[in-house]
Amino acid sequence: MARPTQRARTLSQNFLADRATAEHVARLAAPDRRHPPLLLEVGAGNGALTEPLARRSRELHAYEIDPRLVPGLRARFARSPHVHVVAGDFLAARPPRTPFSVAGNVPFSRTADIVDWCLSAPGLTDATLLTQLEYARKRTGDYGRWSLLTVLTWPRHEWRLLGRVGRHRFRPAPRVDAGILRIRRRPAPLLAGTEPRRTWSDLVELGFSGVGGSLHASLRRAHPRRRVDAAFRAARLDPGVLVGEVAPDRWLRLHEELTA
């Protein structure tokens, strides 16, 4: 039989072992005890984060993929009828139709899939996730650079880095620190309608498709140089700027100018 630490590594699990951190993440995920009406936890593990989340939610569905941990979780929350421990893979769950939030200490190796699940769920209001710090920094522009995924989803979703969690607050300790990533679905999208969303996707994908990272050169493949020059002036961008250095608000101005 595999030891718990061996199985945890197989499932890419690093259990949160610091109570103060768990309380802090729970407060960020559910600052108002009346909201959200439904909270989904990714990877309940041994319940370290589940417990403070349970105190701050009206209904909590705690997903755990490791069948060995499920009986302990169910026993721990047997007297909390609003907590439902779900045995199985969170990624296999059907997103609720009603508004809901997501929180969790995310297995680093599954972060991208979990984030994609959240982004594609129409009822999601927000997600507060403990991820690898590098991932959180990359997605939120903390390096001074912005990723394709962040820019593509910016009109609908806001990305923020809410803090750093040292690796020694987990068991077993991962090789790197974690970050608290917050994804919030905007109540009203910055671009409304099918056509603006389509032209936004086309523009951003074109901009990130060029060789050498030159946004100006990439956009000239589909737009006259004079229009690109004018759009860059309106967005207050240097023609030599690299695509990853362009913040989402500057992309919005480029889109406004080039689709006028």
C-alpha positions, -999 to +999 in steps of 0.1 A: +000+000+000+013+034-010+021+058+018+000+090+021+028+112+009+035+089-021-002+090-031-003+127-026+026+132-050+009+108-075-022+130-074-002+162-073-016+170-039+001+194-015-022+198+015-026+232+032-012+228+067-014+264+080-047+273+097-041+311+094-036+308+056-067+286+053-088+313+072-073+340+050-081+322+017-116+315+030-122+351+038-111+361+003-133+334-013-164+342+007-161+377+023-198+379+028-214+350+046-246+355+026-227+352-007-222+331-026-253+310-022-234+280-036-197+274-032-177+246-049-144+235-034-117+220-057-098+192-039-109+192-003-080+170+008-080+166+045-105+195+050-081+222+061-097+248+038-131+231+038-136+239+075-133+278+072-152+277+039-180+258+056-184+285+082-186+312+055-210+296+030-247+287+029-241+256+007-207+240+001-199+211-023-165+198-015-150+177-042-122+151-034-107+128-060-088+106-036-113+079-023-092+073+008-098+108+021-136+109+015-147+089+046-127+111+069-142+142+053-177+130+055-172+121+092-157+155+099-187+174+084-214+149+093-230+176+116-229+203+089-259+195+066-250+224+042-216+207+034-218+180+008-186+159+003-185+147-033-163+118-042-148+122-076-130+145-100-141+181-099-134+184-137-160+158-144-187+179-126-214+196-145-213+234-137-244+245-118-270+265-136-274+289-107-247+315-097-218+299-078-183+305-067-152+282-067-124+280-042-096+255-036-061+245-032-055+234-067-032+205-077-004+223-096-004+198-124-041+204-131-043+241-127-048+249-164-077+224-168-094+237-136-091+273-147-105+264-182-134+247-164-141+278-144-139+302-174-163+281-195-190+278-167-217+304-174-229+305-138-195+312-123-193+345-104-157+342-091-129+317-084-103+320-056-075+294-062-042+285-046-020+279-076+017+277-084+030+313-078+045+315-113+011+306-129-007+332-109+019+359-117+019+350-154-019+352-157-023+385-138+005+406-154+026+406-123+058+400-144+049+431-164+038+408-192+004+395-201-006+361-215-028+352-244-054+336-222-057+366-199-060+391-227-085+369-246-108+366-215-103+401-202-136+416-215-155+389-195-131+381-166-109+401-143-076+384-131-059+394-099-031+381-077-042+385-041-011+372-023+017+348-019+018+316+002+051+301+012+057+265+002+064+254+037+028+260+046+019+228+027+024+191+034+043+177+016+060+210+007+061+217-030+092+229-047+078+264-052+056+289-034+019+293-042-001+323-052-037+333-045-053+338-079-087+355-082-108+353-113-140+373-113-166+373-140-176+408-147-213+416-140-214+433-174-189+424-201-166+451-214-176+440-249-212+430-255-226+412-285-214+383-307-196+405-333-175+425-309-165+393-291-155+377-324-135+407-336-118+408-302-107+372-304-095+376-340-075+407-330-059+392-300-050+359-316-036+377-346-015+399-323+000+369-304+006+349-336+035+369-350+072+359-352+095+378-329+068+392-306+062+424-325+025+433-320+028+461-346+041+438-373+015+411-365-014+435-368-001+448-401-007+414-416-045+422-415-047+460-413-031+488-433+000+503-417-016+538-414-045+523-394-021+504-371+000+535-366-031+555-357-043+528-334-010+526-316-010+564-311-045+563-297-035+535-273-002+553-264+019+524-275+054+524-289+055+506-323+084+485-309+065+471-279+064+434-275+030+417-276+033+404-240+040+439-227+006+453-238-019+455-209-055+445-215-068+481-213-044+491-242-058+461-262-093+475-257-082+508-272-065+490-301-097+470-307-118+502-306-096+519-332-091+489-356-128+478-356-143+513-359 
